[in-house]
Amino acid sequence: MTHDDHEDHDHGRRDHGGHDHAYDGHHDRHNAPPSDAALRVKAIESLLTEKGLIVPEALDAIIEIYENKVGPRNGARVVARAWSDPAYRQRLLENSTAAIAELGYGGVQGEDMVVVENTPDIHNMVVCTLCSCYPWPTLGLPPNWYKSAPYRSRSVIDPRGVLKEFGIEVPETTEVRVWDSNAELRYFVLPMRPAGSEGFDEEQLAELVTRDSMIGTGLPKVPAEHAR
């Protein structure tokens, strides 16, 4: 399911709050009570912490690794292969699930994938308006802001405004397309290859890919930034 940035939607009744990367769930806590599952997880975590069986800081560190390193590294390799291999890029866009599986990534939360490509004329971004469907095999765990009510609603209502809050200025001549992930399909953005990366091998290209560039709320690093 996709929405372009010129359409009107029923989502206008949702909360419009939240700024920049402060899509951290703060507004979510005011919009709806925690689910039963979330309450049970919190209770178990509190009990294990109380008994000295886990250290909250260590748990946070593990979550950080899966959110920003292990999972997104898989997606970065997919992007790097597509940037360097035109035949693979074509397979990725035509049959995303199969092409991603070629690199060994698939399974739960990644059974049915659709890759959408950014171009000078089209900028894609991904959201899950109902909950937080997310392609775990290629991107790891979803960041808190992705799960927040403000991001889920405002991405559909005002995608350009949301992108600005992430530091992305999309030209007026570029169409913004918002893809709504769901239980059947998970969307994944193939960002544009940055200028100056000519001659880079796949490993070097993968280092330029950021998690947010594969969601559409960020851009890849340029080689000069990577060097710093």
N, C-alpha and C positions, 0 to 999 in steps of 0.2 A: 504493500500500500504506500502511495506517495502523495505528498501535498506540495504544490508549488507555493511560492511566497506571495502570490497575488490573490489567493483564494480566501474566502471568509469561512470560519468554522464555528461549530458549537462549543469548542473548547474555551471560548471567551469567558465562560462562567467560572473557570478555574482560577486559582490563586496566581497572580502575576508577580509576586515578590521574588527576591533573590537577585544577587549581583555577582558578576565575575565568577571566580571559582568558589564563591560562597554558596554554591548549590550543594551544600553539605548535609542536607537533611534537616536543618534547623526548622525550616518552614514546614517540612513534612510532619514533624512532631506536633505541630499546631493544627494540621489539617485532618489527621486521623490518628486514632490510638494504635499502638503497636499490635501486630498480628499475634495470634496465639503462639505461632511458631517462634516469632521473635522474642516473646516473653519467656518461652521455655528455654531458648538458647541463652538468654541473659541470666536466667536463674541457674542454669547448669554452669555457666562461666563463673558466676559469683560463688557458687558452692565449691568448685574446683580451686578457685583462687583462695578462698577461705581455708581450704585444707592444705594449701601450699603445693598443689599438684600442677598448677600452671602459673606462669608469671605474665600478667597482662601486657607488659611492655614487649615481651618476647612474642606473644601472640600477635600484637599489632605489627611487629616487624615482619612476621611471616606473611600476614595479609598484604602488607606493603609490597613484598617481593612478588606475590602472585598477581597483584593489581598492576604493577608497573614494570616488572622485569620478566619473569618466566613466561606468562601468557602473552604479553605484547611482543616478545621476541619471536614467537611463532608467527604471528601476523606480519612482523617486519620481514621475515624470510620469504613469506608469500609475496609481499610487495616487491622486494628486491629481485626475486625471480621474474616477476612480471615486467619490471623495468628493464631487465637485461635480456629477456628472451621473448621476442614478439610472438612466437608460436604458443608459448605458455600463457602469455597475456590473453591471447584470443581464446584459449581453452578456459581460462579463468572467468572470462566474461560470459562465455556461452554455457558452461556447466561448472559453476563455482564449487559446488560440493566435491565433485570428482577431481577437479584440478587441485584443490586444497589437500585432498586425500593423497595426491601424488607425493606430497612432501611429508606425509605421515601424520597429518592433523585431521581429527574428526572425532565423532562420538557424541556423547551427551551435550546438549546445548549447541551442537554444531552439525546436526544431521542434515539440515536443509539450509544451505547458504546461498545468498545472492550478493555478488560483488558489483558495486556501481562505481563508475570511473569519473573522477574529476577531470575537467577539461577547462580551457579558457572560457568556454561559453556556459558551463554548468558546474556548480558547486553543490555537492551532496553532503547531507548530514543525517545522522541516524538517531532515532529516539525510540522508546517504547512507551506509548501514551497510557497503556493500561497498567503496566507494572514495571519490570526491569529486565525484559528478555534481552539477552546479550550473548555474543558468540564466544563462549568460554574457551574452546580449543585454540582460537587464534588471538584472543585479547585478554584471557585470564578473567579475573573477577571484575565486575563493574565498579567504577568509582562511585563514591557516595553521591556526587552531584548528578550522575546519570539517573540515579534512582529517585531523586527528589521531585516533588510535585511541581515546583516552579519550572525546572528544566523540561519536564514531560509536557507541561501545558504550553509554555511560552515558545518552545521550539516550533510548534505548529502555528501559533498565533503570530509570532514576530521573530522568525528565524534570523533575519538580518540583525535585529537588535541583540539577540542572544550571541550571535557570532561576534559582534562588536565587543561584548562583555568578555569574550575569550580572547580578544585582541586580533580578530580577523575582520578586515575590511574587504567586503566583496563588492566589486564594481557594479554599478547599476545595470550595466550591460550584461552582467552574468546572472543567469537564472539560478535561484536557490531551490533545490529539491530536498524535501524532508521525507525520509523513509521510516515507516513505522514498523519496527520489528514486532513479532508476535510468536505464539507458541509453535506455529508452523514454519516460519521463515525468520532467519537472522540475517541482517544486512551488514555489509562490511565495505568501507570506502577504500578504493584504490586511489591514493593521492597522486597529484602530478609530480613527476620526477623533477627535483630542483636543478636549476641551471648550475653549471660548474661541476657536475658530477660525472661528466663524460670521462670514460676511462676507468671509472671505479669498478672493482669487482663486486660480486654479490655480498660478500661480508662487509665491505665498506659501505655499500648502498644500504644494507640493513641497519647500519649504525645511524643513518640519517632519518629513519622512519620513527615517528613518535606514536604513542598510543592514541593521542587525540587526533592525529592526522587520519587515523583509520576509522574514527568515529565521525570526522568531519568538523570537529570543533577546534582543530589545530592544523598546522602545516608541518611538513617535514623540515628538518634542519637543513640549512644551506651549508655547503662544504666549509665556508669560512667559520660559521658558528660551531660546527663539529670540531674544527681544529682547535678552537679555544677550549 
